[in-house]
Amino acid sequence: MDRKILRTVAVFELMIAFIMYFAVAALFDQDGIIMHILPHTDFVATLLRLSIYIIPGINIICGLYGVVFSTNGLLALTGVLEILAGDLTLYFKGRSDLMQTMGIVMIVLGTLTLLTVIFRHIAEKKERSLS
């Protein structure tokens, strides 16, 4: 059951990667808050410019790892990365409701992944102790 949950979350992460690439690109052209930050050369502006690649890239990595691997450590890493991508999305949401919604969805998916991995680890530990 836990594997089905993790694979479903991974498929959603892959779909989010596709959506987020176009959402972040559109955000650069239309949001006044974002356009005010872009001309600067500080760390925040550089991170904002890189976010068009970072956010979808993290979603692709998390989605592919969730589909391919079944190791608890790697799946926990994908959960943490997904939460960080959601936090980055919320930080650079500007005035976009779509970006805010997607950031919250990413944080929820990352948390769901982490909780599933933790419960799976506890169940495996109980199985080993009963044997």
Sine and cosine of phi, psi and omega as CSV:
sin_phi,cos_phi,sin_psi,cos_psi,sin_omega,cos_omega
0.00,0.00,-0.67,0.75,-0.03,-1.00
-0.92,0.40,-0.54,0.84,0.02,-1.00
-0.92,0.39,-0.61,0.79,0.04,-1.00
-0.90,0.44,-0.65,0.76,0.03,-1.00
-0.89,0.46,-0.72,0.70,-0.04,-1.00
-0.91,0.41,-0.63,0.78,0.04,-1.00
-0.94,0.35,-0.60,0.80,0.05,-1.00
-0.90,0.43,-0.68,0.73,0.06,-1.00
-0.88,0.47,-0.65,0.76,0.00,-1.00
-0.89,0.45,-0.64,0.77,0.04,-1.00
-0.91,0.42,-0.65,0.76,0.07,-1.00
-0.89,0.46,-0.61,0.79,0.03,-1.00
-0.90,0.43,-0.61,0.79,0.05,-1.00
-0.92,0.39,-0.62,0.79,0.06,-1.00
-0.92,0.38,-0.62,0.78,0.02,-1.00
-0.90,0.44,-0.58,0.81,0.02,-1.00
-0.86,0.51,-0.67,0.74,0.02,-1.00
-0.91,0.42,-0.72,0.70,-0.01,-1.00
-0.91,0.41,-0.69,0.73,-0.09,-1.00
-0.92,0.38,-0.53,0.85,0.02,-1.00
-0.87,0.49,-0.73,0.68,-0.02,-1.00
-0.97,0.25,-0.54,0.84,0.01,-1.00
-0.92,0.38,-0.68,0.73,0.01,-1.00
-0.93,0.37,-0.64,0.77,0.02,-1.00
-0.89,0.45,-0.65,0.76,0.03,-1.00
-0.94,0.35,-0.54,0.84,0.01,-1.00
-0.89,0.45,-0.59,0.81,0.00,-1.00
-0.89,0.45,-0.53,0.85,-0.07,-1.00
-1.00,0.05,-0.35,0.94,-0.20,-0.98
-0.87,-0.48,-0.35,0.94,-0.13,-0.99
-1.00,-0.08,0.82,-0.57,-0.03,-1.00
-0.91,0.41,-0.58,0.81,0.02,-1.00
-0.90,0.44,-0.70,0.71,0.00,-1.00
-0.93,0.38,-0.67,0.75,-0.02,-1.00
-0.91,0.41,-0.42,0.91,0.06,-1.00
-0.96,0.28,-0.53,0.85,-0.04,-1.00
-0.99,0.17,-0.58,0.81,-0.15,-0.99
-0.83,0.56,-0.64,0.77,-0.06,-1.00
-0.92,0.38,-0.30,0.95,-0.04,-1.00
-0.96,0.27,0.26,-0.97,-0.03,-1.00
-0.89,-0.46,0.29,0.96,0.00,-1.00
-0.99,0.16,-0.02,-1.00,-0.06,-1.00
-0.89,0.46,-0.66,0.75,-0.04,-1.00
-0.90,0.44,-0.68,0.73,0.01,-1.00
-0.92,0.40,-0.63,0.78,0.04,-1.00
-0.91,0.41,-0.68,0.73,0.04,-1.00
-0.89,0.45,-0.61,0.79,0.05,-1.00
-0.89,0.45,-0.70,0.72,0.02,-1.00
-0.90,0.43,-0.59,0.80,0.01,-1.00
-0.98,0.21,-0.27,0.96,-0.06,-1.00
-0.90,0.44,-0.38,0.93,0.05,-1.00
-0.91,0.41,-0.39,0.92,0.05,-1.00
-0.97,-0.24,-0.56,0.83,-0.08,-1.00
-0.93,0.37,-0.77,0.64,-0.10,-1.00
-0.90,0.44,-0.79,0.61,0.05,-1.00
-0.91,0.41,-0.53,0.85,0.01,-1.00
-0.90,0.44,-0.68,0.73,0.04,-1.00
-0.89,0.45,-0.65,0.76,0.02,-1.00
-0.90,0.43,-0.62,0.78,0.04,-1.00
-0.91,0.41,-0.71,0.70,0.02,-1.00
-0.87,0.49,-0.74,0.68,-0.01,-1.00
-0.89,0.45,-0.66,0.75,0.01,-1.00
-0.91,0.42,-0.70,0.71,0.00,-1.00
-0.93,0.37,-0.66,0.75,0.06,-1.00
-0.89,0.46,-0.63,0.78,0.00,-1.00
-0.92,0.40,-0.53,0.85,0.01,-1.00
-0.99,0.17,-0.64,0.77,-0.15,-0.99
-1.00,0.05,-0.72,0.70,-0.15,-0.99
-0.99,-0.14,0.41,-0.91,0.07,-1.00
-0.78,-0.63,0.22,0.98,0.02,-1.00
-0.97,0.23,0.73,-0.68,-0.05,-1.00
-0.87,0.50,-0.63,0.77,-0.03,-1.00
-0.90,0.43,-0.71,0.70,0.02,-1.00
-0.92,0.38,-0.61,0.79,0.03,-1.00
-0.93,0.36,-0.57,0.82,0.08,-1.00
-0.92,0.40,-0.63,0.78,0.06,-1.00
-0.87,0.49,-0.65,0.76,0.02,-1.00
-0.91,0.41,-0.58,0.82,0.06,-1.00
-0.90,0.44,-0.69,0.73,0.02,-1.00
-0.91,0.41,-0.69,0.73,0.03,-1.00
-0.88,0.47,-0.63,0.77,0.00,-1.00
-0.91,0.41,-0.62,0.78,0.07,-1.00
-0.91,0.42,-0.66,0.75,0.04,-1.00
-0.90,0.43,-0.63,0.78,0.05,-1.00
-0.91,0.41,-0.62,0.78,0.06,-1.00
-0.91,0.41,-0.64,0.77,0.04,-1.00
-0.91,0.41,-0.66,0.75,0.06,-1.00
-0.89,0.45,-0.63,0.77,0.04,-1.00
-0.90,0.43,-0.68,0.74,0.02,-1.00
-0.92,0.39,-0.53,0.85,0.01,-1.00
-0.93,0.37,-0.61,0.79,-0.03,-1.00
-0.96,-0.28,0.52,0.85,-0.05,-1.00
-0.96,0.27,-0.39,0.92,-0.05,-1.00
0.88,0.47,-0.76,-0.65,0.03,-1.00
-0.97,-0.23,0.18,0.98,-0.11,-0.99
-0.99,0.11,0.85,-0.53,0.08,-1.00
-0.95,0.33,-0.54,0.84,0.04,-1.00
-0.89,0.45,-0.69,0.72,0.01,-1.00
-0.90,0.43,-0.62,0.78,0.02,-1.00
-0.91,0.42,-0.70,0.71,0.01,-1.00
-0.89,0.46,-0.70,0.72,-0.01,-1.00
-0.92,0.40,-0.60,0.80,0.06,-1.00
-0.89,0.45,-0.68,0.73,0.03,-1.00
-0.91,0.41,-0.66,0.75,0.02,-1.00
-0.89,0.46,-0.66,0.75,0.01,-1.00
-0.90,0.44,-0.66,0.75,0.03,-1.00
-0.91,0.42,-0.65,0.76,0.02,-1.00
-0.91,0.42,-0.68,0.73,0.01,-1.00
-0.91,0.42,-0.65,0.76,0.05,-1.00
-0.90,0.43,-0.66,0.75,0.03,-1.00
-0.91,0.41,-0.66,0.75,0.05,-1.00
-0.88,0.48,-0.66,0.75,0.04,-1.00
-0.89,0.46,-0.74,0.67,0.00,-1.00
-0.88,0.48,-0.71,0.71,0.00,-1.00
-0.89,0.45,-0.66,0.75,0.01,-1.00
-0.90,0.44,-0.67,0.74,0.02,-1.00
-0.91,0.42,-0.65,0.76,0.01,-1.00
-0.90,0.43,-0.73,0.69,0.03,-1.00
-0.90,0.44,-0.60,0.80,0.04,-1.00
-0.90,0.43,-0.67,0.74,0.02,-1.00
-0.90,0.44,-0.67,0.74,0.02,-1.00
-0.90,0.43,-0.66,0.75,0.01,-1.00
-0.91,0.42,-0.65,0.76,0.03,-1.00
-0.91,0.42,-0.61,0.79,0.01,-1.00
-0.92,0.40,-0.64,0.77,0.04,-1.00
-0.91,0.42,-0.64,0.77,0.04,-1.00
-0.87,0.49,-0.69,0.72,-0.01,-1.00
-0.92,0.39,-0.60,0.80,-0.02,-1.00
-0.96,0.29,-0.49,0.87,0.03,-1.00
-0.97,0.23,-0.40,0.92,-0.04,-1.00
-0.97,0.24,0.00,0.00,0.00,0.00
